[in-house]
Amino acid sequence: MDTSKIKSSLRKRILPYLFLASIFVLALTFVLGGLGKAGEASAAEGLRIAEESIRRAVINCYASEGIYPPNYEYLKTHYGISIDEERYIVHYEIFASNIMPSITVLEDKGK
């Protein structure tokens, strides 16, 4: 048998498998990329929820006591705030008891 016919026959058998393999790799790349984006969105939502829960507790304290909480520890003790401090860093800065404090929640990238 002629070697050119053998090579042509071999190409005809292998080519569909190579095409399917490349489609599979492409689809896998898109799926993994989508999972990464979902993880990023989840982390951003966690930050938003943590900060919002602290703000609600601060406003609740002001409504019931007439002053803003003096520090973040006060919120944890008296208003049951429970933030994952292994994952988030809470920056709570108060200027005066009648002015809304500055609240910032950041993800702790070091852990």
ZIDA-V658929 format. One record per helix or strand. SS is the DSSP state (@ for helix, = for strand). FROM is the first residue (numbers start at 1). LEN is the number of residues. If there is no record, write none. Layout:
BEGIN
SS:FROM:LEN ; SS:FROM:LEN
END
This chain:
BEGIN
@:3:63 ; @:72:8 ; =:88:6 ; =:102:6
END
